[in-house]
Amino acid sequence: MKTHELPSSSDGQLIEAASRGDRAAFSALVRRYETMVYRFSFKLCRNKEEAQEALQDTFINVYRNLGSFDGRSKLSTWLYRIVTNNCLMKRRRRKIDDLLESYEDPPLTADGKLRHPVARWEETPADILMKKEFQGLLDQALMKLPVDYRVVFVLRDVEGNSTEETAKILGLSLEATKSRLRRARAFLREQLDPYLTISHKVHR
């Protein structure tokens, strides 16, 4: 595959070329998906260093197992599954208690590069303070969720995958995925209800 063809090549073409030892094709795959993988890793690990390590581990796993990708699912589904497995394995190995996400996405520029967050002009200082307070409470509530429920919640409600896609990524039945998602949402609503009630009264 010629270098100038890489940006317009499909995932399948790049995978096929990379599995034959084409390093340029594999590098093109990494460039295409590294932001998505890092963002998801960041949400699960809640730590920049661990997210970077998960990013590296994920693409090492991809490189070693290119031949096992059968193309029946989207490449992003395979990547989500690898990231999730890496993070869960690290948690079990290191006994990390703070596996899940900082609910907000890591801040990105228009071209997808990380940057420091900038407050929107329409937000008042009170809005920003309440958002930060809510973020902290949400993080605390998420930490109380069993990790199996947390992962379903972040894949479905934070990453925006469909319930069917979430089930496929985690290797669960659709009913099991829906059950875990319902329990996660119900628990979070219960945990955050006092704050949301107060917040509603303040903004009336």
C-alpha positions as CSV (number, residue, x, y, z in Angstrom):
1,M,0.0,0.0,0.0
2,K,1.4,3.4,-1.0
3,T,1.9,6.0,1.6
4,H,-0.3,8.6,-0.1
5,E,-3.2,6.1,-0.1
6,L,-3.2,5.6,3.6
7,P,-5.4,8.5,4.8
8,S,-8.3,7.4,2.5
9,S,-7.9,3.6,3.1
10,S,-10.6,1.8,5.0
11,D,-10.0,0.2,8.3
12,G,-10.1,-3.2,6.7
13,Q,-7.5,-2.3,4.1
14,L,-5.2,-0.9,6.8
15,I,-5.6,-4.0,9.0
16,E,-4.9,-6.3,6.1
17,A,-1.8,-4.4,5.1
18,A,-0.6,-4.1,8.7
19,S,-1.1,-7.8,9.3
20,R,1.3,-8.4,6.4
21,G,3.9,-6.3,8.2
22,D,3.2,-2.9,6.7
23,R,4.3,-0.5,9.5
24,A,3.0,2.6,7.7
25,A,-0.5,1.0,7.6
26,F,-0.4,0.2,11.3
27,S,0.8,3.8,12.1
28,A,-2.1,5.1,10.1
29,L,-4.5,3.0,12.2
30,V,-2.9,4.3,15.4
31,R,-3.3,7.9,14.2
32,R,-6.9,7.3,13.3
33,Y,-7.9,5.9,16.6
34,E,-5.4,7.1,19.3
35,T,-7.6,10.0,20.4
36,M,-10.7,7.8,20.8
37,V,-8.7,5.2,22.7
38,Y,-7.0,7.8,25.0
39,R,-10.3,9.5,25.8
40,F,-12.0,6.2,26.7
41,S,-8.9,5.1,28.7
42,F,-8.9,8.4,30.5
43,K,-12.6,8.0,31.5
44,L,-11.9,4.5,32.9
45,C,-8.6,5.1,34.6
46,R,-9.2,8.7,35.8
47,N,-5.5,9.3,35.6
48,K,-3.4,10.7,32.7
49,E,-0.4,8.4,33.3
50,E,-2.6,5.3,33.5
51,A,-4.6,6.4,30.5
52,Q,-1.3,6.8,28.5
53,E,-0.2,3.4,29.6
54,A,-3.5,1.9,28.6
55,L,-3.2,3.6,25.2
56,Q,0.2,2.0,24.6
57,D,-1.0,-1.4,25.9
58,T,-4.1,-1.3,23.7
59,F,-2.1,-0.8,20.5
60,I,0.5,-3.4,21.5
61,N,-2.4,-5.8,21.9
62,V,-3.9,-4.7,18.6
63,Y,-0.5,-5.2,16.8
64,R,-0.1,-8.7,18.3
65,N,-3.6,-9.8,17.5
66,L,-4.3,-8.2,14.1
67,G,-4.9,-11.7,12.6
68,S,-7.7,-12.4,15.1
69,F,-9.8,-9.4,14.0
70,D,-12.5,-10.9,11.7
71,G,-14.1,-7.7,10.6
72,R,-17.6,-8.8,11.7
73,S,-17.8,-5.9,14.1
74,K,-16.5,-2.3,13.9
75,L,-12.9,-1.8,14.7
76,S,-13.9,0.7,17.4
77,T,-15.9,-2.1,19.1
78,W,-12.8,-4.2,19.2
79,L,-10.8,-1.3,20.6
80,Y,-13.3,-0.6,23.3
81,R,-13.2,-4.2,24.4
82,I,-9.4,-4.2,24.5
83,V,-9.3,-1.0,26.6
84,T,-11.9,-2.3,29.0
85,N,-10.0,-5.6,29.5
86,N,-6.7,-3.8,30.0
87,C,-8.2,-1.5,32.6
88,L,-10.0,-4.3,34.4
89,M,-6.9,-6.4,34.5
90,K,-4.9,-3.5,35.9
91,R,-7.5,-2.9,38.5
92,R,-7.4,-6.5,39.7
93,R,-3.7,-6.6,39.6
94,R,-3.1,-3.4,41.4
95,K,-6.3,-3.4,43.5
96,I,-7.2,0.1,42.3
97,D,-10.3,1.4,43.8
98,D,-10.7,4.4,41.6
99,L,-11.2,2.8,38.2
100,L,-13.9,4.9,36.6
101,E,-14.2,8.1,34.8
102,S,-14.0,11.7,35.4
103,Y,-17.5,12.2,33.8
104,E,-16.3,15.0,31.5
105,D,-14.3,14.3,28.4
106,P,-10.6,15.4,28.5
107,P,-10.6,18.8,26.9
108,L,-9.7,18.9,23.2
109,T,-9.0,21.5,20.6
110,A,-10.9,21.7,17.3
111,D,-8.4,19.3,15.7
112,G,-8.7,16.8,18.5
113,K,-5.6,17.6,20.6
114,L,-5.8,17.9,24.3
115,R,-5.9,21.3,25.9
116,H,-6.8,23.0,29.1
117,P,-10.5,23.5,29.6
118,V,-11.8,27.1,29.1
119,A,-15.0,28.2,30.7
120,R,-17.8,29.2,28.3
121,W,-18.6,32.9,28.3
122,E,-22.3,32.3,29.0
123,E,-21.5,30.5,32.3
124,T,-21.6,32.5,35.4
125,P,-19.2,31.9,38.3
126,A,-22.1,30.3,40.2
127,D,-22.8,27.9,37.3
128,I,-19.1,26.9,37.1
129,L,-19.0,26.3,40.9
130,M,-22.1,24.2,40.8
131,K,-20.8,22.2,37.9
132,K,-17.6,21.4,39.7
133,E,-19.5,20.5,42.8
134,F,-21.8,18.2,40.8
135,Q,-18.8,16.7,39.1
136,G,-17.3,15.9,42.5
137,L,-20.5,14.3,43.8
138,L,-20.9,12.3,40.6
139,D,-17.4,11.0,40.9
140,Q,-18.0,9.9,44.5
141,A,-21.3,8.2,43.5
142,L,-19.6,6.4,40.6
143,M,-16.9,5.1,42.9
144,K,-19.5,3.4,45.0
145,L,-20.8,1.4,42.0
146,P,-19.4,-2.1,41.4
147,V,-16.9,-1.9,38.5
148,D,-19.1,-4.1,36.3
149,Y,-21.9,-1.5,36.5
150,R,-19.5,1.4,36.1
151,V,-18.1,0.1,32.9
152,V,-21.6,-0.4,31.4
153,F,-22.6,3.1,32.5
154,V,-19.5,4.8,31.0
155,L,-19.8,2.9,27.7
156,R,-23.5,3.6,27.3
157,D,-24.2,6.9,28.9
158,V,-20.8,8.7,28.7
159,E,-19.3,7.3,25.5
160,G,-22.7,7.2,23.8
161,N,-22.6,3.6,22.5
162,S,-26.0,1.9,22.0
163,T,-27.1,-0.7,24.5
164,E,-26.5,-3.4,21.8
165,E,-23.0,-2.1,21.1
166,T,-22.2,-2.0,24.8
167,A,-23.3,-5.6,25.2
168,K,-21.2,-6.6,22.3
169,I,-18.1,-4.8,23.6
170,L,-18.4,-6.4,27.0
171,G,-19.5,-9.8,25.8
172,L,-22.8,-9.7,27.7
173,S,-26.3,-10.5,26.8
174,L,-28.6,-7.6,26.0
175,E,-30.7,-8.2,29.0
176,A,-27.7,-8.4,31.3
177,T,-26.5,-5.1,29.9
178,K,-29.9,-3.4,30.3
179,S,-30.1,-4.7,33.9
180,R,-26.7,-3.4,34.9
181,L,-27.5,0.0,33.3
182,R,-30.8,0.3,35.0
183,R,-29.2,-0.5,38.4
184,A,-26.4,2.0,37.7
185,R,-28.8,4.8,36.7
186,A,-31.1,4.1,39.7
187,F,-28.2,4.1,42.1
188,L,-26.8,7.4,40.7
189,R,-30.2,9.1,40.8
190,E,-30.6,8.1,44.4
191,Q,-27.1,9.4,45.3
192,L,-27.5,12.7,43.4
193,D,-31.2,13.4,44.2
194,P,-30.4,15.6,47.2
195,Y,-28.1,17.8,45.2
196,L,-30.4,18.0,42.2
197,T,-33.3,18.9,44.4
198,I,-31.3,21.8,46.0
199,S,-29.9,22.9,42.6
200,H,-33.5,23.0,41.2
201,K,-34.6,25.3,44.0
202,V,-31.6,27.6,43.6
203,H,-32.4,28.1,39.8
204,R,-36.1,28.6,40.2
